Amino acid sequence: MLKQLTLATALAFTAGAALAENVPIVGTIESKCSIYTVRQGVYGSPLPNELSTDPADGGVKPVIRYDVAQGGYYRAEIGWPNSFASSPSLNDAVNFTGAVTVSEVSDAAMSAYETAKVEYDNIVEFDLTVTGSTWFTIDSTANYGFDKSFPAGSYTAQVTAECIPN
């Protein structure tokens, strides 16, 4: 009798385990950081071997805006061009230089971004610690060879802008 009761209890637990189900829990995260092109850049050509976004050289500096809905969770990673996306055939080296600066802010506390930025290679990082909008202006200059003229044609380069979760 005791053996039958033990066997019945074991079978009951086994049958109950077979009825268990895995219930998924799903979720979606939407970024609280957005990037917008405010103004596209244009290269001017002050010298035959130079392209520049400086207005004094006939260029236009690109401007991008970062909107952060929750400060302290993202960093901006912005890179000035270090190659052409498209250009005529070039048979010599092109030297790219540039800079990224904070040009406008929606909150005065964001003015600290400029002094706290980190620069390496052609990349500049800013910790986006304050909720609001920040505008960044990018400078870009390309010099061709050693006193060589750029070939005639159309030149395109890209600024990279990413919002990286901390």
CNS distance restraints for C-alpha pairs under 8 A (distance, minus, plus):
assign (resid   1 and name CA) (resid   5 and name CA) 6.30 0.50 0.50
assign (resid   2 and name CA) (resid   6 and name CA) 6.19 0.50 0.50
assign (resid   3 and name CA) (resid   7 and name CA) 6.07 0.50 0.50
assign (resid   4 and name CA) (resid   8 and name CA) 6.02 0.50 0.50
assign (resid   5 and name CA) (resid   9 and name CA) 6.13 0.50 0.50
assign (resid   6 and name CA) (resid  10 and name CA) 6.19 0.50 0.50
assign (resid   7 and name CA) (resid  11 and name CA) 6.16 0.50 0.50
assign (resid   8 and name CA) (resid  12 and name CA) 6.14 0.50 0.50
assign (resid   9 and name CA) (resid  13 and name CA) 6.39 0.50 0.50
assign (resid  10 and name CA) (resid  14 and name CA) 6.22 0.50 0.50
assign (resid  11 and name CA) (resid  15 and name CA) 6.00 0.50 0.50
assign (resid  12 and name CA) (resid  16 and name CA) 6.14 0.50 0.50
assign (resid  13 and name CA) (resid  17 and name CA) 6.23 0.50 0.50
assign (resid  14 and name CA) (resid  18 and name CA) 6.44 0.50 0.50
assign (resid  15 and name CA) (resid  19 and name CA) 6.79 0.50 0.50
assign (resid  16 and name CA) (resid  20 and name CA) 6.99 0.50 0.50
assign (resid  32 and name CA) (resid  67 and name CA) 7.96 0.50 0.50
assign (resid  32 and name CA) (resid  68 and name CA) 5.75 0.50 0.50
assign (resid  32 and name CA) (resid  69 and name CA) 5.03 0.50 0.50
assign (resid  32 and name CA) (resid  70 and name CA) 6.16 0.50 0.50
assign (resid  33 and name CA) (resid  66 and name CA) 6.83 0.50 0.50
assign (resid  33 and name CA) (resid  67 and name CA) 5.61 0.50 0.50
assign (resid  33 and name CA) (resid  68 and name CA) 4.51 0.50 0.50
assign (resid  33 and name CA) (resid  69 and name CA) 6.39 0.50 0.50
assign (resid  33 and name CA) (resid  70 and name CA) 7.80 0.50 0.50
assign (resid  33 and name CA) (resid  74 and name CA) 7.23 0.50 0.50
assign (resid  33 and name CA) (resid 163 and name CA) 6.47 0.50 0.50
assign (resid  34 and name CA) (resid  66 and name CA) 5.62 0.50 0.50
assign (resid  34 and name CA) (resid  67 and name CA) 5.15 0.50 0.50
assign (resid  34 and name CA) (resid  68 and name CA) 6.62 0.50 0.50
assign (resid  34 and name CA) (resid 163 and name CA) 7.40 0.50 0.50
assign (resid  35 and name CA) (resid  64 and name CA) 6.95 0.50 0.50
assign (resid  35 and name CA) (resid  65 and name CA) 5.69 0.50 0.50
assign (resid  35 and name CA) (resid  66 and name CA) 4.66 0.50 0.50
assign (resid  35 and name CA) (resid  67 and name CA) 6.51 0.50 0.50
assign (resid  35 and name CA) (resid 161 and name CA) 7.51 0.50 0.50
assign (resid  35 and name CA) (resid 162 and name CA) 7.69 0.50 0.50
assign (resid  35 and name CA) (resid 163 and name CA) 7.56 0.50 0.50
assign (resid  36 and name CA) (resid  64 and name CA) 5.64 0.50 0.50
assign (resid  36 and name CA) (resid  65 and name CA) 5.15 0.50 0.50
assign (resid  36 and name CA) (resid  66 and name CA) 6.55 0.50 0.50
assign (resid  37 and name CA) (resid  62 and name CA) 8.00 0.50 0.50
assign (resid  37 and name CA) (resid  63 and name CA) 6.42 0.50 0.50
assign (resid  37 and name CA) (resid  64 and name CA) 4.63 0.50 0.50
assign (resid  37 and name CA) (resid  65 and name CA) 6.47 0.50 0.50
assign (resid  38 and name CA) (resid  62 and name CA) 7.58 0.50 0.50
assign (resid  38 and name CA) (resid  63 and name CA) 5.34 0.50 0.50
assign (resid  38 and name CA) (resid  64 and name CA) 5.20 0.50 0.50
assign (resid  38 and name CA) (resid  65 and name CA) 6.49 0.50 0.50
assign (resid  39 and name CA) (resid  61 and name CA) 7.72 0.50 0.50
assign (resid  39 and name CA) (resid  62 and name CA) 5.17 0.50 0.50
assign (resid  39 and name CA) (resid  63 and name CA) 5.01 0.50 0.50
assign (resid  39 and name CA) (resid  64 and name CA) 6.91 0.50 0.50
assign (resid  40 and name CA) (resid  60 and name CA) 7.67 0.50 0.50
assign (resid  40 and name CA) (resid  61 and name CA) 7.34 0.50 0.50
assign (resid  40 and name CA) (resid  62 and name CA) 4.73 0.50 0.50
assign (resid  40 and name CA) (resid  63 and name CA) 6.78 0.50 0.50
assign (resid  41 and name CA) (resid  53 and name CA) 6.64 0.50 0.50
assign (resid  41 and name CA) (resid  59 and name CA) 7.42 0.50 0.50
assign (resid  41 and name CA) (resid  60 and name CA) 5.04 0.50 0.50
assign (resid  41 and name CA) (resid  61 and name CA) 4.88 0.50 0.50
assign (resid  41 and name CA) (resid  62 and name CA) 4.01 0.50 0.50
assign (resid  41 and name CA) (resid  63 and name CA) 7.62 0.50 0.50
assign (resid  42 and name CA) (resid  53 and name CA) 5.85 0.50 0.50
assign (resid  42 and name CA) (resid  59 and name CA) 5.16 0.50 0.50
assign (resid  42 and name CA) (resid  60 and name CA) 4.75 0.50 0.50
assign (resid  42 and name CA) (resid  61 and name CA) 6.74 0.50 0.50
assign (resid  42 and name CA) (resid  62 and name CA) 7.54 0.50 0.50
assign (resid  43 and name CA) (resid  51 and name CA) 5.49 0.50 0.50
assign (resid  43 and name CA) (resid  52 and name CA) 5.00 0.50 0.50
assign (resid  43 and name CA) (resid  53 and name CA) 4.79 0.50 0.50
assign (resid  43 and name CA) (resid  54 and name CA) 7.92 0.50 0.50
assign (resid  43 and name CA) (resid  58 and name CA) 7.28 0.50 0.50
assign (resid  43 and name CA) (resid  59 and name CA) 4.70 0.50 0.50
assign (resid  43 and name CA) (resid  60 and name CA) 6.62 0.50 0.50
assign (resid  44 and name CA) (resid  51 and name CA) 5.57 0.50 0.50
assign (resid  44 and name CA) (resid  52 and name CA) 5.23 0.50 0.50
assign (resid  44 and name CA) (resid  53 and name CA) 6.05 0.50 0.50
assign (resid  44 and name CA) (resid  54 and name CA) 7.43 0.50 0.50
assign (resid  44 and name CA) (resid  55 and name CA) 7.82 0.50 0.50
assign (resid  44 and name CA) (resid  57 and name CA) 5.51 0.50 0.50
assign (resid  44 and name CA) (resid  58 and name CA) 4.40 0.50 0.50
assign (resid  44 and name CA) (resid  59 and name CA) 4.08 0.50 0.50
assign (resid  44 and name CA) (resid  60 and name CA) 7.60 0.50 0.50
assign (resid  45 and name CA) (resid  49 and name CA) 7.92 0.50 0.50
assign (resid  45 and name CA) (resid  50 and name CA) 5.76 0.50 0.50
assign (resid  45 and name CA) (resid  51 and name CA) 4.71 0.50 0.50
assign (resid  45 and name CA) (resid  52 and name CA) 6.28 0.50 0.50
assign (resid  45 and name CA) (resid  57 and name CA) 6.39 0.50 0.50
assign (resid  45 and name CA) (resid  58 and name CA) 6.82 0.50 0.50
assign (resid  45 and name CA) (resid  59 and name CA) 7.64 0.50 0.50
assign (resid  46 and name CA) (resid  50 and name CA) 6.51 0.50 0.50
assign (resid  46 and name CA) (resid  51 and name CA) 7.02 0.50 0.50
assign (resid  46 and name CA) (resid  52 and name CA) 7.50 0.50 0.50
assign (resid  46 and name CA) (resid  57 and name CA) 5.06 0.50 0.50
assign (resid  46 and name CA) (resid  58 and name CA) 7.13 0.50 0.50
assign (resid  47 and name CA) (resid  51 and name CA) 7.57 0.50 0.50
assign (resid  48 and name CA) (resid 148 and name CA) 7.47 0.50 0.50
assign (resid  48 and name CA) (resid 149 and name CA) 4.69 0.50 0.50
assign (resid  48 and name CA) (resid 150 and name CA) 6.02 0.50 0.50
assign (resid  49 and name CA) (resid 143 and name CA) 5.63 0.50 0.50
assign (resid  49 and name CA) (resid 144 and name CA) 5.10 0.50 0.50
assign (resid  49 and name CA) (resid 145 and name CA) 7.56 0.50 0.50
assign (resid  49 and name CA) (resid 147 and name CA) 6.20 0.50 0.50
assign (resid  49 and name CA) (resid 148 and name CA) 5.58 0.50 0.50
assign (resid  49 and name CA) (resid 149 and name CA) 4.37 0.50 0.50
assign (resid  49 and name CA) (resid 150 and name CA) 5.30 0.50 0.50
assign (resid  50 and name CA) (resid 141 and name CA) 7.06 0.50 0.50
assign (resid  50 and name CA) (resid 142 and name CA) 5.63 0.50 0.50
assign (resid  50 and name CA) (resid 143 and name CA) 4.61 0.50 0.50
assign (resid  50 and name CA) (resid 144 and name CA) 6.44 0.50 0.50
assign (resid  50 and name CA) (resid 149 and name CA) 7.93 0.50 0.50
assign (resid  50 and name CA) (resid 150 and name CA) 7.48 0.50 0.50
assign (resid  51 and name CA) (resid 141 and name CA) 5.59 0.50 0.50
assign (resid  51 and name CA) (resid 142 and name CA) 5.11 0.50 0.50
assign (resid  51 and name CA) (resid 143 and name CA) 6.64 0.50 0.50
assign (resid  52 and name CA) (resid  57 and name CA) 6.37 0.50 0.50
assign (resid  52 and name CA) (resid  58 and name CA) 7.76 0.50 0.50
assign (resid  52 and name CA) (resid  59 and name CA) 5.90 0.50 0.50
assign (resid  52 and name CA) (resid 139 and name CA) 7.83 0.50 0.50
assign (resid  52 and name CA) (resid 140 and name CA) 5.89 0.50 0.50
assign (resid  52 and name CA) (resid 141 and name CA) 4.37 0.50 0.50
assign (resid  52 and name CA) (resid 142 and name CA) 6.50 0.50 0.50
assign (resid  53 and name CA) (resid  57 and name CA) 7.13 0.50 0.50
assign (resid  53 and name CA) (resid  58 and name CA) 7.30 0.50 0.50
assign (resid  53 and name CA) (resid  59 and name CA) 4.03 0.50 0.50
assign (resid  53 and name CA) (resid  60 and name CA) 4.91 0.50 0.50
assign (resid  53 and name CA) (resid  61 and name CA) 5.01 0.50 0.50
assign (resid  53 and name CA) (resid  62 and name CA) 7.91 0.50 0.50
assign (resid  53 and name CA) (resid 139 and name CA) 5.96 0.50 0.50
assign (resid  53 and name CA) (resid 140 and name CA) 5.60 0.50 0.50
assign (resid  53 and name CA) (resid 141 and name CA) 6.55 0.50 0.50
assign (resid  54 and name CA) (resid  58 and name CA) 6.66 0.50 0.50
assign (resid  54 and name CA) (resid  59 and name CA) 4.96 0.50 0.50
assign (resid  54 and name CA) (resid  60 and name CA) 6.16 0.50 0.50
assign (resid  54 and name CA) (resid  61 and name CA) 6.35 0.50 0.50
assign (resid  54 and name CA) (resid 139 and name CA) 6.88 0.50 0.50
assign (resid  54 and name CA) (resid 140 and name CA) 7.79 0.50 0.50
assign (resid  55 and name CA) (resid  59 and name CA) 4.59 0.50 0.50
assign (resid  55 and name CA) (resid  60 and name CA) 5.50 0.50 0.50
assign (resid  55 and name CA) (resid  61 and name CA) 7.29 0.50 0.50
assign (resid  61 and name CA) (resid 137 and name CA) 6.50 0.50 0.50
assign (resid  61 and name CA) (resid 138 and name CA) 5.89 0.50 0.50
assign (resid  61 and name CA) (resid 139 and name CA) 5.90 0.50 0.50
assign (resid  61 and name CA) (resid 140 and name CA) 7.78 0.50 0.50
assign (resid  62 and name CA) (resid 137 and name CA) 5.91 0.50 0.50
assign (resid  62 and name CA) (resid 138 and name CA) 5.58 0.50 0.50
assign (resid  62 and name CA) (resid 139 and name CA) 7.53 0.50 0.50
assign (resid  63 and name CA) (resid 135 and name CA) 6.64 0.50 0.50
assign (resid  63 and name CA) (resid 136 and name CA) 5.54 0.50 0.50
assign (resid  63 and name CA) (resid 137 and name CA) 4.54 0.50 0.50
assign (resid  63 and name CA) (resid 138 and name CA) 6.38 0.50 0.50
assign (resid  64 and name CA) (resid 135 and name CA) 5.68 0.50 0.50
assign (resid  64 and name CA) (resid 136 and name CA) 5.37 0.50 0.50
assign (resid  64 and name CA) (resid 137 and name CA) 6.70 0.50 0.50
assign (resid  65 and name CA) (resid 133 and name CA) 6.63 0.50 0.50
assign (resid  65 and name CA) (resid 134 and name CA) 5.55 0.50 0.50
assign (resid  65 and name CA) (resid 135 and name CA) 4.34 0.50 0.50
assign (resid  65 and name CA) (resid 136 and name CA) 6.26 0.50 0.50
assign (resid  66 and name CA) (resid  76 and name CA) 7.84 0.50 0.50
assign (resid  66 and name CA) (resid 133 and name CA) 5.55 0.50 0.50
assign (resid  66 and name CA) (resid 134 and name CA) 5.31 0.50 0.50
assign (resid  66 and name CA) (resid 135 and name CA) 6.49 0.50 0.50
assign (resid  67 and name CA) (resid 131 and name CA) 7.80 0.50 0.50
assign (resid  67 and name CA) (resid 132 and name CA) 5.68 0.50 0.50
assign (resid  67 and name CA) (resid 133 and name CA) 4.41 0.50 0.50
assign (resid  67 and name CA) (resid 134 and name CA) 6.66 0.50 0.50
assign (resid  68 and name CA) (resid 128 and name CA) 7.47 0.50 0.50
assign (resid  68 and name CA) (resid 130 and name CA) 7.61 0.50 0.50
assign (resid  68 and name CA) (resid 131 and name CA) 5.26 0.50 0.50
assign (resid  68 and name CA) (resid 132 and name CA) 5.26 0.50 0.50
assign (resid  68 and name CA) (resid 133 and name CA) 6.31 0.50 0.50
assign (resid  69 and name CA) (resid 131 and name CA) 5.46 0.50 0.50
assign (resid  69 and name CA) (resid 132 and name CA) 6.41 0.50 0.50
assign (resid  70 and name CA) (resid 130 and name CA) 7.36 0.50 0.50
assign (resid  70 and name CA) (resid 131 and name CA) 5.25 0.50 0.50
assign (resid  71 and name CA) (resid 128 and name CA) 5.98 0.50 0.50
assign (resid  71 and name CA) (resid 129 and name CA) 4.51 0.50 0.50
assign (resid  71 and name CA) (resid 130 and name CA) 4.22 0.50 0.50
assign (resid  71 and name CA) (resid 131 and name CA) 4.30 0.50 0.50
assign (resid  71 and name CA) (resid 132 and name CA) 7.70 0.50 0.50
assign (resid  72 and name CA) (resid 127 and name CA) 7.33 0.50 0.50
assign (resid  72 and name CA) (resid 128 and name CA) 5.84 0.50 0.50
assign (resid  72 and name CA) (resid 129 and name CA) 3.91 0.50 0.50
assign (resid  72 and name CA) (resid 130 and name CA) 6.37 0.50 0.50
assign (resid  72 and name CA) (resid 131 and name CA) 7.94 0.50 0.50
assign (resid  72 and name CA) (resid 166 and name CA) 7.86 0.50 0.50
assign (resid  73 and name CA) (resid 128 and name CA) 7.25 0.50 0.50
assign (resid  73 and name CA) (resid 129 and name CA) 7.13 0.50 0.50
assign (resid  73 and name CA) (resid 165 and name CA) 5.87 0.50 0.50
assign (resid  73 and name CA) (resid 166 and name CA) 5.29 0.50 0.50
assign (resid  74 and name CA) (resid 127 and name CA) 6.53 0.50 0.50
assign (resid  74 and name CA) (resid 128 and name CA) 5.59 0.50 0.50
assign (resid  74 and name CA) (resid 129 and name CA) 7.48 0.50 0.50
assign (resid  74 and name CA) (resid 163 and name CA) 6.32 0.50 0.50
assign (resid  74 and name CA) (resid 164 and name CA) 5.43 0.50 0.50
assign (resid  74 and name CA) (resid 165 and name CA) 4.46 0.50 0.50
assign (resid  74 and name CA) (resid 166 and name CA) 5.13 0.50 0.50
assign (resid  75 and name CA) (resid 125 and name CA) 6.68 0.50 0.50
assign (resid  75 and name CA) (resid 126 and name CA) 5.49 0.50 0.50
assign (resid  75 and name CA) (resid 127 and name CA) 4.34 0.50 0.50
assign (resid  75 and name CA) (resid 128 and name CA) 5.09 0.50 0.50
assign (resid  75 and name CA) (resid 163 and name CA) 5.83 0.50 0.50
assign (resid  75 and name CA) (resid 164 and name CA) 5.24 0.50 0.50
assign (resid  75 and name CA) (resid 165 and name CA) 6.51 0.50 0.50
assign (resid  75 and name CA) (resid 166 and name CA) 6.62 0.50 0.50
assign (resid  76 and name CA) (resid 124 and name CA) 8.00 0.50 0.50
assign (resid  76 and name CA) (resid 125 and name CA) 5.51 0.50 0.50
assign (resid  76 and name CA) (resid 126 and name CA) 5.08 0.50 0.50
assign (resid  76 and name CA) (resid 127 and name CA) 6.42 0.50 0.50
assign (resid  76 and name CA) (resid 128 and name CA) 6.69 0.50 0.50
assign (resid  76 and name CA) (resid 161 and name CA) 7.16 0.50 0.50
assign (resid  76 and name CA) (resid 162 and name CA) 5.92 0.50 0.50
assign (resid  76 and name CA) (resid 163 and name CA) 4.94 0.50 0.50
assign (resid  76 and name CA) (resid 164 and name CA) 6.36 0.50 0.50
assign (resid  77 and name CA) (resid 123 and name CA) 6.65 0.50 0.50
assign (resid  77 and name CA) (resid 124 and name CA) 5.82 0.50 0.50
assign (resid  77 and name CA) (resid 125 and name CA) 4.58 0.50 0.50
assign (resid  77 and name CA) (resid 126 and name CA) 6.68 0.50 0.50
assign (resid  77 and name CA) (resid 160 and name CA) 7.86 0.50 0.50
assign (resid  77 and name CA) (resid 161 and name CA) 5.79 0.50 0.50
assign (resid  77 and name CA) (resid 162 and name CA) 5.16 0.50 0.50
assign (resid  77 and name CA) (resid 163 and name CA) 6.38 0.50 0.50
assign (resid  77 and name CA) (resid 164 and name CA) 7.11 0.50 0.50
assign (resid  78 and name CA) (resid 100 and name CA) 7.33 0.50 0.50
assign (resid  78 and name CA) (resid 123 and name CA) 5.63 0.50 0.50
assign (resid  78 and name CA) (resid 124 and name CA) 5.33 0.50 0.50
assign (resid  78 and name CA) (resid 125 and name CA) 6.44 0.50 0.50
assign (resid  78 and name CA) (resid 159 and name CA) 7.23 0.50 0.50
assign (resid  78 and name CA) (resid 160 and name CA) 5.52 0.50 0.50
assign (resid  78 and name CA) (resid 161 and name CA) 4.47 0.50 0.50
assign (resid  78 and name CA) (resid 162 and name CA) 6.44 0.50 0.50
assign (resid  79 and name CA) (resid 100 and name CA) 7.72 0.50 0.50
assign (resid  79 and name CA) (resid 122 and name CA) 5.35 0.50 0.50
assign (resid  79 and name CA) (resid 123 and name CA) 4.24 0.50 0.50
assign (resid  79 and name CA) (resid 124 and name CA) 6.16 0.50 0.50
assign (resid  79 and name CA) (resid 159 and name CA) 5.70 0.50 0.50
assign (resid  79 and name CA) (resid 160 and name CA) 4.96 0.50 0.50
assign (resid  79 and name CA) (resid 161 and name CA) 6.53 0.50 0.50
assign (resid  80 and name CA) (resid  97 and name CA) 7.80 0.50 0.50
assign (resid  80 and name CA) (resid  98 and name CA) 5.85 0.50 0.50
assign (resid  80 and name CA) (resid  99 and name CA) 6.79 0.50 0.50
assign (resid  80 and name CA) (resid 100 and name CA) 7.32 0.50 0.50
assign (resid  80 and name CA) (resid 122 and name CA) 5.75 0.50 0.50
assign (resid  80 and name CA) (resid 123 and name CA) 6.82 0.50 0.50
assign (resid  80 and name CA) (resid 138 and name CA) 6.61 0.50 0.50
assign (resid  80 and name CA) (resid 139 and name CA) 7.21 0.50 0.50
assign (resid  80 and name CA) (resid 140 and name CA) 6.31 0.50 0.50
assign (resid  80 and name CA) (resid 158 and name CA) 7.33 0.50 0.50
assign (resid  80 and name CA) (resid 159 and name CA) 4.98 0.50 0.50
assign (resid  80 and name CA) (resid 160 and name CA) 6.71 0.50 0.50
assign (resid  81 and name CA) (resid  96 and name CA) 6.95 0.50 0.50
assign (resid  81 and name CA) (resid  98 and name CA) 7.69 0.50 0.50
assign (resid  81 and name CA) (resid 122 and name CA) 7.27 0.50 0.50
assign (resid  81 and name CA) (resid 140 and name CA) 6.85 0.50 0.50
assign (resid  81 and name CA) (resid 157 and name CA) 5.89 0.50 0.50
assign (resid  81 and name CA) (resid 158 and name CA) 5.48 0.50 0.50
assign (resid  81 and name CA) (resid 159 and name CA) 5.42 0.50 0.50
assign (resid  81 and name CA) (resid 160 and name CA) 7.56 0.50 0.50
assign (resid  82 and name CA) (resid  95 and name CA) 7.79 0.50 0.50
assign (resid  82 and name CA) (resid  96 and name CA) 5.37 0.50 0.50
assign (resid  82 and name CA) (resid  97 and name CA) 7.55 0.50 0.50
assign (resid  82 and name CA) (resid 122 and name CA) 6.86 0.50 0.50
assign (resid  83 and name CA) (resid  94 and name CA) 7.67 0.50 0.50
assign (resid  83 and name CA) (resid  96 and name CA) 7.23 0.50 0.50
assign (resid  83 and name CA) (resid 157 and name CA) 6.51 0.50 0.50
assign (resid  84 and name CA) (resid 155 and name CA) 6.80 0.50 0.50
assign (resid  84 and name CA) (resid 156 and name CA) 5.65 0.50 0.50
assign (resid  84 and name CA) (resid 157 and name CA) 4.52 0.50 0.50
assign (resid  84 and name CA) (resid 158 and name CA) 7.37 0.50 0.50
assign (resid  85 and name CA) (resid 155 and name CA) 7.78 0.50 0.50
assign (resid  85 and name CA) (resid 156 and name CA) 5.44 0.50 0.50
assign (resid  85 and name CA) (resid 157 and name CA) 5.00 0.50 0.50
assign (resid  85 and name CA) (resid 158 and name CA) 6.65 0.50 0.50
assign (resid  86 and name CA) (resid 154 and name CA) 7.69 0.50 0.50
assign (resid  86 and name CA) (resid 155 and name CA) 5.78 0.50 0.50
assign (resid  86 and name CA) (resid 156 and name CA) 5.17 0.50 0.50
assign (resid  86 and name CA) (resid 157 and name CA) 7.01 0.50 0.50
assign (resid  87 and name CA) (resid 153 and name CA) 7.00 0.50 0.50
assign (resid  87 and name CA) (resid 154 and name CA) 5.87 0.50 0.50
assign (resid  87 and name CA) (resid 155 and name CA) 4.54 0.50 0.50
assign (resid  87 and name CA) (resid 156 and name CA) 6.47 0.50 0.50
assign (resid  88 and name CA) (resid 151 and name CA) 6.66 0.50 0.50
assign (resid  88 and name CA) (resid 152 and name CA) 7.42 0.50 0.50
assign (resid  88 and name CA) (resid 153 and name CA) 5.97 0.50 0.50
assign (resid  88 and name CA) (resid 154 and name CA) 6.99 0.50 0.50
assign (resid  88 and name CA) (resid 155 and name CA) 7.31 0.50 0.50
assign (resid  89 and name CA) (resid 151 and name CA) 7.83 0.50 0.50
assign (resid  90 and name CA) (resid 150 and name CA) 7.92 0.50 0.50
assign (resid  90 and name CA) (resid 151 and name CA) 7.50 0.50 0.50
assign (resid  92 and name CA) (resid 144 and name CA) 6.99 0.50 0.50
assign (resid  92 and name CA) (resid 145 and name CA) 5.41 0.50 0.50
assign (resid  93 and name CA) (resid 144 and name CA) 6.20 0.50 0.50
assign (resid  93 and name CA) (resid 145 and name CA) 5.29 0.50 0.50
assign (resid  94 and name CA) (resid 142 and name CA) 6.29 0.50 0.50
assign (resid  94 and name CA) (resid 143 and name CA) 5.56 0.50 0.50
assign (resid  94 and name CA) (resid 144 and name CA) 4.60 0.50 0.50
assign (resid  94 and name CA) (resid 145 and name CA) 6.08 0.50 0.50
assign (resid  95 and name CA) (resid 142 and name CA) 5.55 0.50 0.50
assign (resid  95 and name CA) (resid 143 and name CA) 5.13 0.50 0.50
assign (resid  95 and name CA) (resid 144 and name CA) 6.45 0.50 0.50
assign (resid  95 and name CA) (resid 145 and name CA) 7.74 0.50 0.50
assign (resid  96 and name CA) (resid 140 and name CA) 7.08 0.50 0.50
assign (resid  96 and name CA) (resid 141 and name CA) 5.65 0.50 0.50
assign (resid  96 and name CA) (resid 142 and name CA) 4.50 0.50 0.50
assign (resid  96 and name CA) (resid 143 and name CA) 6.54 0.50 0.50
assign (resid  97 and name CA) (resid 122 and name CA) 7.68 0.50 0.50
assign (resid  97 and name CA) (resid 140 and name CA) 5.89 0.50 0.50
assign (resid  97 and name CA) (resid 141 and name CA) 5.30 0.50 0.50
assign (resid  97 and name CA) (resid 142 and name CA) 6.56 0.50 0.50
assign (resid  98 and name CA) (resid 122 and name CA) 7.25 0.50 0.50
assign (resid  98 and name CA) (resid 138 and name CA) 7.15 0.50 0.50
assign (resid  98 and name CA) (resid 139 and name CA) 4.93 0.50 0.50
assign (resid  98 and name CA) (resid 140 and name CA) 4.32 0.50 0.50
assign (resid  98 and name CA) (resid 141 and name CA) 6.09 0.50 0.50
assign (resid  99 and name CA) (resid 138 and name CA) 5.75 0.50 0.50
assign (resid  99 and name CA) (resid 139 and name CA) 5.03 0.50 0.50
assign (resid  99 and name CA) (resid 140 and name CA) 6.84 0.50 0.50
assign (resid 100 and name CA) (resid 124 and name CA) 6.64 0.50 0.50
assign (resid 100 and name CA) (resid 136 and name CA) 6.54 0.50 0.50
assign (resid 100 and name CA) (resid 137 and name CA) 5.74 0.50 0.50
assign (resid 100 and name CA) (resid 138 and name CA) 4.59 0.50 0.50
assign (resid 100 and name CA) (resid 139 and name CA) 6.43 0.50 0.50
assign (resid 101 and name CA) (resid 114 and name CA) 6.57 0.50 0.50
assign (resid 101 and name CA) (resid 136 and name CA) 5.52 0.50 0.50
assign (resid 101 and name CA) (resid 137 and name CA) 5.40 0.50 0.50
assign (resid 101 and name CA) (resid 138 and name CA) 6.62 0.50 0.50
assign (resid 102 and name CA) (resid 111 and name CA) 7.65 0.50 0.50
assign (resid 102 and name CA) (resid 113 and name CA) 7.24 0.50 0.50
assign (resid 102 and name CA) (resid 114 and name CA) 5.82 0.50 0.50
assign (resid 102 and name CA) (resid 134 and name CA) 7.14 0.50 0.50
assign (resid 102 and name CA) (resid 135 and name CA) 6.03 0.50 0.50
assign (resid 102 and name CA) (resid 136 and name CA) 4.63 0.50 0.50
assign (resid 102 and name CA) (resid 137 and name CA) 6.44 0.50 0.50
assign (resid 103 and name CA) (resid 134 and name CA) 7.80 0.50 0.50
assign (resid 103 and name CA) (resid 135 and name CA) 5.55 0.50 0.50
assign (resid 103 and name CA) (resid 136 and name CA) 5.38 0.50 0.50
assign (resid 103 and name CA) (resid 137 and name CA) 5.96 0.50 0.50
assign (resid 104 and name CA) (resid 134 and name CA) 5.97 0.50 0.50
assign (resid 104 and name CA) (resid 135 and name CA) 4.98 0.50 0.50
assign (resid 104 and name CA) (resid 136 and name CA) 7.16 0.50 0.50
assign (resid 105 and name CA) (resid 110 and name CA) 6.17 0.50 0.50
assign (resid 105 and name CA) (resid 111 and name CA) 7.00 0.50 0.50
assign (resid 105 and name CA) (resid 132 and name CA) 7.89 0.50 0.50
assign (resid 105 and name CA) (resid 133 and name CA) 6.00 0.50 0.50
assign (resid 105 and name CA) (resid 134 and name CA) 4.60 0.50 0.50
assign (resid 105 and name CA) (resid 135 and name CA) 6.25 0.50 0.50
assign (resid 106 and name CA) (resid 110 and name CA) 7.65 0.50 0.50
assign (resid 106 and name CA) (resid 132 and name CA) 5.86 0.50 0.50
assign (resid 106 and name CA) (resid 133 and name CA) 5.31 0.50 0.50
assign (resid 106 and name CA) (resid 134 and name CA) 6.46 0.50 0.50
assign (resid 107 and name CA) (resid 111 and name CA) 7.84 0.50 0.50
assign (resid 107 and name CA) (resid 130 and name CA) 7.70 0.50 0.50
assign (resid 107 and name CA) (resid 132 and name CA) 6.73 0.50 0.50
assign (resid 107 and name CA) (resid 133 and name CA) 7.74 0.50 0.50
assign (resid 109 and name CA) (resid 130 and name CA) 7.12 0.50 0.50
assign (resid 110 and name CA) (resid 129 and name CA) 7.80 0.50 0.50
assign (resid 110 and name CA) (resid 130 and name CA) 6.43 0.50 0.50
assign (resid 110 and name CA) (resid 134 and name CA) 7.51 0.50 0.50
assign (resid 111 and name CA) (resid 115 and name CA) 7.96 0.50 0.50
assign (resid 112 and name CA) (resid 116 and name CA) 6.26 0.50 0.50
assign (resid 113 and name CA) (resid 117 and name CA) 5.97 0.50 0.50
assign (resid 113 and name CA) (resid 126 and name CA) 6.04 0.50 0.50
assign (resid 113 and name CA) (resid 127 and name CA) 6.94 0.50 0.50
assign (resid 113 and name CA) (resid 128 and name CA) 7.59 0.50 0.50
assign (resid 114 and name CA) (resid 126 and name CA) 7.71 0.50 0.50
assign (resid 116 and name CA) (resid 126 and name CA) 7.12 0.50 0.50
assign (resid 116 and name CA) (resid 127 and name CA) 7.95 0.50 0.50
assign (resid 117 and name CA) (resid 124 and name CA) 6.66 0.50 0.50
assign (resid 117 and name CA) (resid 125 and name CA) 5.60 0.50 0.50
assign (resid 117 and name CA) (resid 126 and name CA) 4.95 0.50 0.50
assign (resid 117 and name CA) (resid 127 and name CA) 7.46 0.50 0.50
assign (resid 118 and name CA) (resid 124 and name CA) 5.64 0.50 0.50
assign (resid 118 and name CA) (resid 125 and name CA) 5.11 0.50 0.50
assign (resid 118 and name CA) (resid 126 and name CA) 6.74 0.50 0.50
assign (resid 119 and name CA) (resid 123 and name CA) 5.80 0.50 0.50
assign (resid 119 and name CA) (resid 124 and name CA) 4.47 0.50 0.50
assign (resid 119 and name CA) (resid 125 and name CA) 6.44 0.50 0.50
assign (resid 120 and name CA) (resid 124 and name CA) 6.55 0.50 0.50
assign (resid 138 and name CA) (resid 159 and name CA) 7.97 0.50 0.50
assign (resid 144 and name CA) (resid 148 and name CA) 6.03 0.50 0.50
assign (resid 144 and name CA) (resid 149 and name CA) 6.83 0.50 0.50
assign (resid 144 and name CA) (resid 150 and name CA) 6.32 0.50 0.50
